[in-house]
Amino acid sequence: MRPVSCCLHAMQAGDVEAVLAIEQRAYEFPWSRGNFIDSLSACYLAQVLRSADGTLLGYFLAMQGVAELHLLNITVLPECQGQGLARLMLDALQTLARAHGCEQIWLEVRQGNERARRVYARYGFAEVGLRRAYYPAAEGRREDAVLMSLRLAESAA
């Protein structure tokens, strides 16, 4: 069940602490504060999702390229997962991509993150490749990333 009311807003530097708190709860190997600050400084597309009472529910960051957008991070507050919030943010991302003239969205996801892979597949992303040893993993190991792509012309529905 989706919260009654929520809105997306541009991520600001003042949001980073709350974003970082969610990041650290959601991932074993979270982004650093510097990753978020650098992304904002580089003017990446970055939005936060807040409930009507101002609670931060999720966020995404994406980097624009030539006719494409690369989703770098999308995260939903762990206790709010399964409520359609990732889909809501993917809808917003797709709208932004189209507004910037993009034809395709790319992303990497941990090979072992079956839940996220299912979310992306249901949304229309196709698995198109593998990036070997892309992510840090436990005990100094590395985990492969599945490269996924969404062609926007095909996803218009």
Secondary structure as GFF3:
##gff-version 3
##sequence-region A 1 157
A	DSSP	beta_strand	6	10	.	.	.	ID=ss1
A	DSSP	three_ten_helix	13	15	.	.	.	ID=ss2
A	DSSP	alpha_helix	16	26	.	.	.	ID=ss3
A	DSSP	alpha_helix	33	41	.	.	.	ID=ss4
A	DSSP	beta_strand	45	51	.	.	.	ID=ss5
A	DSSP	beta_strand	56	64	.	.	.	ID=ss6
A	DSSP	beta_strand	68	76	.	.	.	ID=ss7
A	DSSP	three_ten_helix	78	80	.	.	.	ID=ss8
A	DSSP	alpha_helix	85	99	.	.	.	ID=ss9
A	DSSP	beta_strand	104	110	.	.	.	ID=ss10
A	DSSP	alpha_helix	114	123	.	.	.	ID=ss11
A	DSSP	beta_strand	126	136	.	.	.	ID=ss12
A	DSSP	three_ten_helix	138	140	.	.	.	ID=ss13
A	DSSP	beta_strand	142	151	.	.	.	ID=ss14
A	DSSP	alpha_helix	152	155	.	.	.	ID=ss15
###
